[in-house]
Amino acid sequence: MKKYEEMSRDELLHLKKELEREYEDAKGLGLKLNMARGLPSAEQLDMEADFFGMLFPDSSFISEAGVDCRNYGELVGISEARRLMAQMMEISPEEVIVFGNSSLNVMYDTVCRSMILGVCGSTPWCKLPKVKFLCPVPGYDRHFAITEQFGIEMINIPMTKDGPDMDMVEEYVNNDSAVKGIWCVPKYSNPQGITYSDETVRRFAALKPAAEDFRIYWDNAYTIHHLYNGKEDVLLEILSECRKAGNEDMVFKFCSTSKVTFPGSGIAALGASKKNLDFVKSVITIQTIGHDKVNQLRHVRYFKDINGMHEHMKKHAEIIRPKFELVVNTLDKELSGLGIGEWTNPNGGYFVSFESMPGCAKDIVALCKEAGVTLTGAGATYPYKKDPKDSNIRIAPTYPKISELSEALKIFVLCVKLSSVKKLLEAV
């Protein structure tokens, strides 16, 4: 099929008229489909109904160390939960603190703690004239919202097929003492589904920060969220690489079971060096007497170990893989060769990233919403919601039923075509 940019003005006008007619028909369907967030579907949540059967009133609530999980105590988590989350994070249990249900909450607290109290004895960030964070883009909107709320200056770092542009990362980190952190989703990144290469991880580990309190915020949210057996991406473990490079204090690792069991009722963990964990413990011992050990115990008895988690996630993949394939196949069929968009085809995670023609993303999202399909807001994958090219759109296919997803994708490709034609007509 002819590329849109190769069409004459008359051809574009004719195509625009046809697309507008199709769009009016689509609006008449009265659809109300929401694909704004990467939520597990009802089918995924229903699959785990037996999770609640791990504990009953007559169950033993005693941990393997003899701790009554119904009572206070165990600030860093019960030993078997630390072991389970350590297996998930590929580190040792001694390097783990188990928190509540949300890794986002742990990340927020980590930034807040740094603002108010500093990092392991450094000057609190709130007392500094300027604090900066590096933000690989496109990236996770909730990361950016945290640093924005605290008034931290965010700097865009373009993503490559191997992860963030490490030349830029090294330039900023090694030469600017105001740079205190970098957000990373290193495996099946949000939204592109990229897994950092071994070289990228080693370059992170070998950084020579100008700031002693610089930390890598390593949000390994999708560490076991594969779509295909035998086609799993492999990520080098960052904490051990930092230790080899003499930088073991330079990284905070975060993960949770939010999209493994239940988003509202999972367990989250922080992995870090002894120095970092000792500092965190000194603070949270004032903040809490301990997190939900009953839920920790429930998770351990449900999965037993990391092998149980992997088998469980294969069931998730069976549910969501057809949805990802539907997205990619639809985009391939409807948009390939037209020169009006590019998209990712990830091996795991929760999103497909779409790059429209520059200047079209906001219009596409607005057109979709008017036709009854709600997408993640254009610009959300960039700090301050400012996509410099106005081109990135995050597609979240997991939540809708596959029949609804099919209808939503029809609307989406129609809006991409219509917006692209309008943009080209502006230039001819």
N, C-alpha and C positions, 0 to 999 in steps of 0.2 A: 504494500500500500504506500502511496505517496506521503512523504513527510509533510506535515502541516506548513513548515517554513518554506517549502518549495512551491506551495500553492499560490496562484494569483489572487488578487484582491477579489475578483468575481467569484472564484472558487471558494474562497473563505466566506464570503457573504452568503453564498448558497448553502454551504455547510452550516453556518451559524443559524440560518433559518430552520434547517432540518433539526438541529440540536435543540433549539428553543422550543420547537413543537414537542419533541420527545420529553423535554424537561417539564413542560406544562402538564403533559400526561402523567409524568411521574409524581408531580405535586398532587395531582388529583387522587392518587392512591391513598392518601392520608396516613402514610407510614409514621411510626414513632419508634425508631430504633436508636439505641444508645451504645456507641462504641468509644466513649470518651476515656475510659480507664481500663487498665489491664486486670480485669477481675476474673477469678475462676468462675466457671459456669455452674449452674445448679446441678448439672450432671456430675461434675467433679466433686462438689460438696456432698451430694447424696451418696457418692461412692464410699465416703468415709464415715458412714453412720455408725459402724461398729467401733469407732474410736472411743465413743463415750462409754462403751461397755468394759473398758479397761479397769474402771474403778466403780465399786458399789459401796453402799454403807457398811457392808460386812467385809470389804476388802482389807488387806493389810496396807496401811499407809506408811509403813516403816521402810526407809531406804536401805540400801545394802550396808551403809555405815551405821545403821541403827537409829537414824534420825526420823522422828515423827513428822512427816511432811505437812501435817495439819497445823503445826505449831510454828512459832517464830524460829529464826535462825538460818544458818547456811547462806551467808551474804553472797557468796560467789556461785551458789547453785549446788544441788546435790551432786555427788561425785559421778553417778552414772549418767546424769544429764550433761555434765561437763565432758564426759568421755564421748557421748553420742555427738554432741556438737563439735567436739574436736575432730572426730572422724569426718564430719561433714566439711570442716574447714581445713582438713589435712594438716593439723598441727597437734601438739600434745595437750592433754587435759589441763596441765598446769598453766598453759598459756591462754586459758579460756575463763571468762566470767559469763554465766547464764543470767539473762535479764528477764523482762516480761514478754509481752506478746509482739512487740514491734521493734525491728532494727532501726526504723526511721526515728523512733523515740530515742534510741541509744545514740544515734548520730547527732540528733539535735542536742542531747545532753552533753555530748563530747565537745561540740562547738561552744555551747553555753558555758561549760566548765572552763574552757580555755579563755573565753571572754572575761569571766569573773575572777578566776583564780590562776590563770596561766596554765602552762604545761610543764609538769614536773619541776616546779620551782622557777620557771621563767616569768617575765613580767606579764601580768594579765593584759590581754589584748585590748581591753577597754581603756587602758592607760597609754596606749601607743597612738601616735598621730595618724597612722595608716596601717590597715591590715588588708591583705589581698589573698584571693583564692584563684587557682587555675581551674577552669571548667571546660573539659572536653566537650565539643559540640558536633552534632546534636547530642543532647544528654538528658538526664532525668530531672524533670521540672521540680520535684520536691527537694532535691539537693539544693538547687539554685534558690528555692524559696527560703531555706534555712539561712544561707549566708546573706541573702538580701535582707532578711528581717533584722539581722545584727549589724547591718550597715557595712558589711565587708565588700570591698571592691572585687568584682568578678571579671576575670580575663578569659576571653574565648581562646581555646586551643583546638584547632581543627582535628577531627578524627581522620585516620588513614585506615587502610585495610588491616593494618597490624596494631591499631590502637592509637592513642594520642600522638601528635607530632612531637617526637621526643627531642628534636633539635630545639624547638620552642620551649618545651618543658625544662630542659637543662639550662637554657639561657636565662629563663626567669628564676628558677629555683637556686641556681648556683651563684647568681649575681645580685639578687634583690632580697634583702633581709626582711622586707615587708611581706613577702610571699610566705604564708604560713601553712598552706595546704593545697591539695588538689583532690577533687572528687573523681572517683573511678568506679565504673561498673565493668570489671575486667573480663567477665565471661558472658557471652550472649548479651552484649551491651544494650541498654535502653536508650534509643529505640532501634539501633541498626542491627543488633544481633552479632556484633563483632566480638571475637575473643582475642585478647592481646597475645602477640607472638612471644616466643621465648626471649628474643632479643629485646623486645620492649620491656618485659618484666625485669630482665637483668640490668637494663639501663636505668629503670626506676630504682632498683636496689643499689646502684652505684652512684646515685646522685650525691652531690657535695653541697648541701644546702648552706646558703649564707645565714639562715636563721636556725639557731639551735632548736627552736620549738616547731620547726616545719614537720608536718606529718602527711603521709599519704592516707587518704580516707578510702579504703579498699572495700567497696560495697559489693561483695560477691553474692548478690541476691539470687542469681540463677545458676549456682554452682552445680546442681544436679538436675537441672531442668532441660533435659535433652528431648528432642523430637524423634530421633532415629536411633535404634539400637545398631551398634557397629559403626556409627557415623558421628560419634560424640566428639566435640571439641575438647582439647586438653589444655589446661592452663597451668603454667609453672607456679609453684607455691611461693608467694612473695616473702613471707616472713623468714623462711630458711634462706632465701636468696639474699635478703637484707643482712642476715647474720653472717653469711659468707663474706659479704662486702664490708663487714664491720659497722653496719648501720641497723642493728636489730631494733633500735628504739624508734625508727623512722616511720613505722607503719601501724595503723589501726585497721584490723580486719573486722568486717561486720557480716553477719548472715542471720537468717531466720527460717522458720518453717511456715512462714505466712502463706506461701503458695504450695506447700507440701501437705499440710493438714488444713487448718482453717485460718484465713487472714485475720480474723478478730481474736483468735484463741490459740495462736502458735506460741513458740518460744524463740527468743532472739539471743544472740551471743556476740561478745566482743572478744577478739583474739589479739594479743599483743605481747611485747616483751615483759619480763618481770618488773623492770623499772616503771613502765607505763601502767601495768596492772596494779602495782603497789600504790601508785599515785591515785588511780581511779578508786581503789578500795578505801583509801584514806578519806575520800570525799563522800562516796555513797554510803559509808557506814553512818554518816550523819543523815543522809537522805532517806534511807530505808532500813528496815530490820531484815529484809529479805523479800525476794520475789515469790511468785506463785509456784511453790514446790509441788503442790498436788498436780498441777498441769505438767510440770517437768516429769514427774513420776509417770503420768499417763502417757506421755510421749515415749518414754523409754520402754514401757511395757508393750506399747503398740508396735514399735519398730524393732526393738531389741538391739539392733546395731545398724551400721551404715548399709549393710546388704539388704536389710528390710526396707530401708528408705529407697534404695535404688529400685527394688522390685515394685514398690508402691508408685514411684514416679513413672515407671513403664506404663502403668494403668492410666495415669494422667495423659501421657503422650498419645495413647490410643484414642483418647477423647479429643484432644486439641490438634493433633497432627492433620486430620482431614480439613480442619478450618484454615490452617496455614497454607496447605496445598491449594485449597480453593482460592485464597487470596492471590497467591503467586500465579496460578494457572489463569485466573480471570484477567489479571494485569497483563500477563504474557499474551493472551489471546486478543484482548481489546486494545492494548496500547503499544505493543511492540512494533517498532519500525516507524512510528509516527513522530518520534523526536520530541515528545512533549512530557516525558517523565522517565525516571529511573527508580528502581526499587530493589530492596534486599531480599534474599532467600536464605534465612538463617537456619542453622541446625538445632537451635534451641531458644530458650527465653520466651518472651511474651508478646513481641511486637514485630511488625514489618515496617520499615522506614521507607517513605516515598518522597522523592525529590521531584517537584514540579518544575515547570519553566519558572525562571526568576520573576517574582512579582505576582504569582498566581495563588500561593498557598492560602492566604486569607480569603480570597474570593472563592476558592474551591470549598473551603470549610463552611463559609456563609451560604453558598448555594446548596450544599448538602443539608445544612440545618433547615433551610427553608423548605426542602423537599422531605423533611422528616428523619434525617440521619444525623445524629450528633457525634462529632469526632472530637478528639483532643484539640484544644484551641491552637490555631496556627501561631507559631512563635513560642509555644510553651516549652519546646526542647532547647531553648536558648536562654541565657541569663537575661533578666529583666523583660522576658517575653519579646525580645527584639531579635528576630531572625534577619540578618543583614541582607539576605537574598530573597526573603519571603518565599521560601521554596519547600521547607521541610514539613511533612505531615506524618504524624505517628498513627499507624493503623493497629488497633487492638482487637484481634479477632476472637479472643477466647470466650468472652461472655455470651454473645448471642447464640441462639440455636442456629444450626447450619443453614436452615431454610431462610431465617432472617438475615444471616450474614450474606447469603446469595443475593437477596433483594437489596441489601445495603451496598454491596459492591457494584451492582448495576447502576445505582444512583451515583456512586463515587466516580466510576469511569465516565459516566455521562457528564458530570460536573467538571472533571478534568479536561475533557474535550472542549466543552463550552467555554470554560475560562481561558484555555489556551488559544482558542480561535479569537476571542475578544482581545486578548493581549497582542496577538499578531496583527490584528486589524488596526490597532493603535499605531503600529509602526509602518503601515503601508498606505 
